[in-house]
Amino acid sequence: MYEAMYYRQSAGTVICELCPHMCQLKEGEVGKCRVRVCQQQRLYTLAYANPCAIHVDPVEKKPLYHFLPGTKTFSIATAGCNLACLNCQNSSISQVSPDDVPAKQLLPEQVVESAQSYGCKSISYTYTDPTVYYEYMLETSKIAKREGLLNIMVSAGYINPRPLDELLKYIDGANIDLKCFDDELYQRLSGIRLKPVLNTLQAMKKAGIWLEITNLVIPQMTDDWQMISQMIDWLVDNDFQTVPIHFNRFVSAYKLEHLNATPKELLFKIAELAQEKGMQYVYVGNIGQNRYQNTYCPNCKEEVMRRSYYDTKMLLSDEGNCPNCHAVIPGIWH
């Protein structure tokens, strides 16, 4: 075990201050994340240097479409999660303790060395929510930064401001899962609240982190047209127009196996709505080849990036300019 950061002692308990759950734990108790445990008035993490998932992925799989396109990213995850999503596709590792699944010992410096050996340009903290292996992610990202690798956080964004501020000194890019735009539904679907996620989005944008957003459209749950419209309005009103947004197709999983896949036509209509309301880079995912997987210049409508699944053909200049009108397309290109 490794002593956790961000906790305080209180009347025979410890209070974890990493995420908004603020779990208050007595001796031997474990937080909602299944990762942080109270022992002898201290808080320890069970998720340090023991990843249960290690892969080399195309960065487009995160999904990140404006961040080092065409490069590989070294992806890691430990078991545990501070969400309880009904649709989780990684429930076999997210809804269990690190003690319950096979894992490999891989210290932060070894993660960086492995990423370099595979020719990766970045390290992604992903699959489960990396908030719960915060200390491991933080130490790894510090070393990666020194070695010239970029750091990517793929998360639901359910983290308190103080640990987030410390982490953002080392994170270069993020994809945040904005699950819906209704607090009651957020709690029913994932066991968390909406407002802290919005706070994370705003903090990342203010810190200059390259940010992309994913919204999974789940039939009978998050496919409400009025709610989606309100979500897009909030993004536009808060200056997220240039932040790429990915509307992804739901396929049956975990506790929502009884639901059908999202109709493609609905995803296209949502993408059209987002564009009409002012979002400049709108994508549709999990449906194979489609017109909303390419990138177009919002100024002249010229195609500037062409994608075939996870392969990207860059038509931009080296500086990220549209080849037709020379408008700057925002992103991390080098």
C-alpha positions as CSV (number, residue, x, y, z in Angstrom):
1,M,0.0,0.0,0.0
2,Y,1.0,3.6,-0.6
3,E,-0.1,6.5,1.6
4,A,-2.7,8.5,-0.2
5,M,-2.7,12.3,-0.8
6,Y,-5.6,14.6,0.1
7,Y,-7.2,13.4,3.3
8,R,-7.8,14.6,6.8
9,Q,-8.4,13.0,10.2
10,S,-11.6,13.6,12.0
11,A,-12.9,12.0,15.3
12,G,-11.5,8.6,14.8
13,T,-12.1,8.5,11.0
14,V,-10.3,9.8,7.9
15,I,-12.1,11.9,5.3
16,C,-10.9,11.4,1.7
17,E,-10.8,14.8,-0.1
18,L,-9.8,13.5,-3.5
19,C,-13.2,13.5,-5.1
20,P,-16.6,15.0,-4.2
21,H,-17.8,11.8,-2.6
22,M,-15.7,12.9,0.5
23,C,-15.9,9.4,1.9
24,Q,-15.6,9.3,5.7
25,L,-13.9,6.0,6.7
26,K,-13.5,4.2,9.9
27,E,-10.7,1.7,10.6
28,G,-10.5,-0.9,7.8
29,E,-13.2,0.7,5.7
30,V,-12.7,1.3,1.9
31,G,-14.1,4.2,-0.1
32,K,-16.7,4.0,-2.8
33,C,-13.9,3.7,-5.3
34,R,-12.7,0.4,-3.7
35,V,-9.2,1.8,-3.8
36,R,-8.7,4.0,-0.7
37,V,-8.6,2.4,2.7
38,C,-8.3,3.6,6.3
39,Q,-5.7,2.0,8.5
40,Q,-4.4,3.3,11.8
41,Q,-5.9,6.8,11.1
42,R,-4.1,7.1,7.8
43,L,-5.5,6.8,4.3
44,Y,-3.8,4.4,1.9
45,T,-4.3,3.7,-1.8
46,L,-4.4,0.1,-3.1
47,A,-3.8,1.4,-6.7
48,Y,-0.2,2.4,-7.0
49,A,2.2,0.9,-9.6
50,N,-0.1,-2.1,-10.2
51,P,-1.8,-1.6,-13.5
52,C,-4.3,-4.3,-14.6
53,A,-4.5,-3.0,-18.1
54,I,-1.6,-2.0,-20.3
55,H,-2.0,-1.3,-24.1
56,V,-0.5,0.7,-26.9
57,D,-3.4,2.5,-28.6
58,P,-3.8,5.1,-31.4
59,V,-4.5,8.4,-29.7
60,E,-7.7,8.7,-31.8
61,K,-9.1,5.8,-29.7
62,K,-9.3,7.9,-26.5
63,P,-10.9,9.7,-28.4
64,L,-8.7,12.7,-29.1
65,Y,-8.9,14.0,-32.7
66,H,-6.9,17.2,-32.3
67,F,-4.0,15.9,-30.2
68,L,-0.9,14.4,-31.9
69,P,-3.0,12.7,-34.6
70,G,-1.5,9.5,-36.1
71,T,0.6,8.8,-33.0
72,K,0.6,6.0,-30.5
73,T,-0.2,6.5,-26.8
74,F,0.8,4.1,-24.0
75,S,-2.4,3.4,-22.0
76,I,-2.6,2.2,-18.4
77,A,-5.2,1.6,-15.8
78,T,-5.6,0.1,-12.3
79,A,-8.7,-1.5,-10.9
80,G,-11.4,0.6,-9.1
81,C,-13.4,3.6,-10.0
82,N,-15.3,6.4,-8.2
83,L,-18.3,6.0,-10.5
84,A,-20.8,3.2,-10.7
85,C,-22.0,3.6,-14.4
86,L,-24.8,1.3,-15.4
87,N,-23.3,1.1,-18.9
88,C,-19.7,0.5,-18.0
89,Q,-17.8,-1.4,-20.7
90,N,-14.9,-2.0,-18.3
91,S,-16.9,-3.2,-15.3
92,S,-14.7,-6.2,-14.8
93,I,-11.9,-3.9,-13.7
94,S,-13.7,-0.7,-12.7
95,Q,-16.2,-2.2,-10.3
96,V,-13.7,-4.3,-8.3
97,S,-10.8,-3.7,-6.0
98,P,-7.2,-3.8,-7.1
99,D,-6.8,-6.8,-4.8
100,D,-9.4,-8.7,-6.9
101,V,-7.8,-8.7,-10.3
102,P,-4.4,-9.8,-11.8
103,A,-2.0,-6.9,-12.1
104,K,1.5,-6.2,-13.2
105,Q,4.0,-4.3,-11.0
106,L,5.1,-1.2,-13.0
107,L,6.6,1.7,-11.3
108,P,6.2,5.2,-12.7
109,E,9.6,5.3,-14.2
110,Q,9.0,1.9,-15.8
111,V,5.8,3.2,-17.4
112,V,7.7,6.0,-19.0
113,E,10.5,3.7,-20.2
114,S,7.9,1.3,-21.7
115,A,6.1,4.1,-23.5
116,Q,9.5,5.2,-25.0
117,S,10.4,1.7,-26.0
118,Y,7.1,1.4,-28.0
119,G,7.7,4.7,-29.7
120,C,4.7,6.4,-28.0
121,K,4.5,10.2,-27.9
122,S,2.2,10.2,-24.9
123,I,0.9,8.3,-21.9
124,S,-2.8,7.9,-21.3
125,Y,-4.4,7.3,-18.0
126,T,-7.6,5.7,-19.0
127,Y,-10.1,2.6,-19.1
128,T,-11.1,3.1,-15.4
129,D,-11.3,6.6,-14.0
130,P,-7.7,7.7,-13.3
131,T,-8.9,9.9,-10.5
132,V,-8.8,6.8,-8.2
133,Y,-5.1,6.1,-9.0
134,Y,-4.3,9.7,-8.6
135,E,-0.9,9.3,-6.9
136,Y,0.3,6.8,-9.6
137,M,-0.9,9.1,-12.4
138,L,0.7,12.2,-10.8
139,E,4.1,10.6,-10.2
140,T,4.2,9.0,-13.7
141,S,3.1,12.3,-15.4
142,K,5.9,14.2,-13.6
143,I,8.5,11.8,-15.0
144,A,6.9,11.7,-18.4
145,K,7.0,15.5,-18.6
146,R,10.7,15.5,-17.8
147,E,11.3,12.9,-20.5
148,G,9.4,14.8,-23.2
149,L,6.3,12.7,-23.3
150,L,2.8,14.2,-23.1
151,N,0.2,13.1,-20.6
152,I,-3.5,12.4,-21.4
153,M,-6.3,12.0,-18.8
154,V,-9.4,10.2,-19.9
155,S,-11.9,10.7,-17.2
156,A,-15.4,11.5,-16.0
157,G,-13.9,14.6,-14.3
158,Y,-15.3,13.8,-10.8
159,I,-12.4,15.2,-8.8
160,N,-12.1,18.0,-6.2
161,P,-10.5,21.3,-7.3
162,R,-7.3,21.2,-5.1
163,P,-6.0,17.8,-6.4
164,L,-7.1,18.7,-9.9
165,D,-5.1,22.0,-9.8
166,E,-1.9,20.1,-8.8
167,L,-2.5,17.4,-11.5
168,L,-3.1,20.0,-14.3
169,K,0.5,21.2,-14.0
170,Y,1.5,17.9,-15.7
171,I,-1.5,17.0,-17.9
172,D,-1.4,18.1,-21.5
173,G,-4.6,16.7,-22.9
174,A,-7.9,15.3,-21.7
175,N,-11.1,13.7,-22.8
176,I,-13.9,14.3,-20.3
177,D,-17.0,12.2,-20.4
178,L,-20.0,14.6,-20.0
179,K,-22.7,11.9,-19.5
180,C,-25.8,14.1,-19.5
181,F,-27.1,17.4,-18.4
182,D,-29.5,16.5,-15.6
183,D,-28.2,16.0,-12.0
184,E,-30.8,13.4,-11.0
185,L,-30.1,11.4,-14.1
186,Y,-26.4,11.7,-13.5
187,Q,-26.8,10.2,-10.1
188,R,-29.0,7.4,-11.4
189,L,-26.8,6.5,-14.3
190,S,-23.3,6.9,-12.7
191,G,-23.7,7.6,-9.0
192,I,-22.2,11.1,-9.2
193,R,-23.4,14.7,-9.6
194,L,-23.2,17.0,-12.6
195,K,-21.9,20.3,-11.1
196,P,-18.4,19.0,-10.2
197,V,-17.9,17.7,-13.8
198,L,-18.8,21.1,-15.2
199,N,-16.3,22.6,-12.7
200,T,-13.6,20.3,-14.0
201,L,-14.3,21.2,-17.6
202,Q,-14.0,24.9,-16.7
203,A,-10.8,24.4,-14.7
204,M,-9.2,22.5,-17.5
205,K,-10.1,25.1,-20.1
206,K,-8.8,27.9,-17.8
207,A,-5.5,26.0,-17.3
208,G,-4.9,25.6,-21.1
209,I,-5.2,21.9,-21.2
210,W,-6.1,20.5,-24.6
211,L,-9.7,19.3,-24.0
212,E,-12.2,17.2,-25.9
213,I,-15.6,16.1,-24.6
214,T,-17.5,12.8,-25.1
215,N,-21.2,12.4,-24.7
216,L,-22.6,8.9,-24.9
217,V,-26.2,9.0,-26.2
218,I,-28.1,6.2,-24.4
219,P,-31.6,5.4,-25.6
220,Q,-34.3,6.0,-23.0
221,M,-31.8,7.7,-20.7
222,T,-29.5,10.4,-22.2
223,D,-31.2,10.8,-25.6
224,D,-33.6,13.5,-24.4
225,W,-33.6,16.2,-27.1
226,Q,-34.3,19.1,-24.7
227,M,-31.6,18.0,-22.3
228,I,-29.0,17.7,-25.1
229,S,-30.0,21.1,-26.4
230,Q,-29.4,22.6,-22.9
231,M,-26.0,20.9,-22.7
232,I,-24.9,22.3,-26.0
233,D,-26.2,25.8,-25.0
234,W,-24.2,25.6,-21.8
235,L,-21.0,24.7,-23.7
236,V,-21.5,27.6,-26.2
237,D,-22.4,30.1,-23.5
238,N,-19.2,29.1,-21.6
239,D,-16.9,29.5,-24.5
240,F,-16.4,25.8,-25.4
241,Q,-17.2,26.4,-29.1
242,T,-13.8,25.3,-30.3
243,V,-13.6,22.2,-28.0
244,P,-14.2,19.1,-30.1
245,I,-17.2,17.1,-28.9
246,H,-17.8,13.4,-29.7
247,F,-21.4,12.1,-29.7
248,N,-20.9,8.4,-29.4
249,R,-23.3,5.5,-30.0
250,F,-24.3,3.4,-27.1
251,V,-24.1,-0.4,-27.4
252,S,-25.7,-2.7,-24.8
253,A,-23.3,-3.3,-21.8
254,Y,-23.2,-4.2,-18.2
255,K,-26.6,-3.3,-16.5
256,L,-28.1,-1.8,-19.6
257,E,-27.9,-4.9,-21.8
258,H,-31.6,-4.7,-22.3
259,L,-31.4,-1.4,-24.3
260,N,-30.9,-1.2,-28.0
261,A,-28.0,0.6,-29.7
262,T,-28.4,4.3,-30.4
263,P,-30.0,4.9,-33.9
264,K,-27.4,6.4,-36.3
265,E,-30.0,8.9,-37.6
266,L,-30.4,10.4,-34.1
267,L,-26.7,10.8,-33.7
268,F,-26.5,12.7,-37.0
269,K,-29.4,15.0,-35.9
270,I,-27.7,15.7,-32.6
271,A,-24.4,16.6,-34.5
272,E,-26.4,18.9,-36.8
273,L,-28.0,20.6,-33.8
274,A,-24.6,21.1,-32.1
275,Q,-23.2,22.7,-35.3
276,E,-26.2,24.9,-35.7
277,K,-25.8,26.1,-32.1
278,G,-22.1,27.0,-32.7
279,M,-20.0,24.0,-31.8
280,Q,-17.2,24.1,-34.4
281,Y,-15.8,20.5,-34.2
282,V,-18.5,17.9,-33.9
283,Y,-17.9,14.2,-34.3
284,V,-20.0,11.0,-34.2
285,G,-18.3,7.8,-33.0
286,N,-18.9,4.1,-32.5
287,I,-20.7,3.7,-35.8
288,G,-17.9,3.1,-38.3
289,Q,-17.3,5.3,-41.3
290,N,-19.4,8.4,-41.5
291,R,-19.3,12.1,-42.5
292,Y,-18.9,13.2,-38.9
293,Q,-15.5,11.6,-38.4
294,N,-13.5,14.0,-40.5
295,T,-12.5,17.6,-39.5
296,Y,-13.6,20.6,-41.5
297,C,-12.4,24.2,-41.3
298,P,-15.2,26.2,-39.7
299,N,-14.2,29.2,-41.8
300,C,-14.3,27.8,-45.4
301,K,-15.7,24.3,-44.7
302,E,-12.6,22.7,-46.4
303,E,-11.7,19.2,-45.2
304,V,-8.6,19.5,-43.1
305,M,-8.3,16.0,-41.6
306,R,-9.6,12.7,-43.0
307,R,-10.1,9.7,-40.8
308,S,-10.6,6.0,-41.6
309,Y,-11.4,4.4,-38.2
310,Y,-8.2,5.2,-36.2
311,D,-6.1,6.3,-39.1
312,T,-5.8,10.1,-39.7
313,K,-4.6,11.8,-42.9
314,M,-3.5,15.3,-42.1
315,L,-4.2,18.0,-44.7
316,L,-3.3,20.8,-42.4
317,S,0.0,22.8,-42.7
318,D,2.7,22.0,-40.1
319,E,1.5,24.9,-38.1
320,G,-2.1,23.7,-38.0
321,N,-3.5,26.0,-40.7
322,C,-6.3,25.2,-43.2
323,P,-4.7,24.5,-46.6
324,N,-7.4,26.6,-48.3
325,C,-8.0,29.7,-46.2
326,H,-5.1,29.4,-43.8
327,A,-7.4,29.7,-40.7
328,V,-5.8,28.2,-37.6
329,I,-7.3,24.9,-36.5
330,P,-6.9,24.5,-32.8
331,G,-5.1,21.5,-31.5
332,I,-1.8,20.0,-30.3
333,W,-0.1,19.0,-33.6
334,H,3.5,18.4,-32.5
